[in-house]
């Protein structure tokens, strides 16, 4: 009988959300430091920063909660 250790798909989804959050947050911080010449109407709300933070937090929660541990069968 084989004991297979499977990694939950939610762990990979968490990693993907974390990477997207870092990229979007980085883009938002770059846009704050170097504002575009013709900003969009609601640029003062910095939606990219808020979405980047949200994705980063959710991704970290999923990655930590569903991380594979060596002690599981």
Secondary structure, DSSP 8 states (H G I E B T S, - for coil): --------HHHHHHHHHHHHHHHHHHHHHHHHHS--SS--TTGGG-HHHHHHHHHHHHHHHHHHHT---TT--
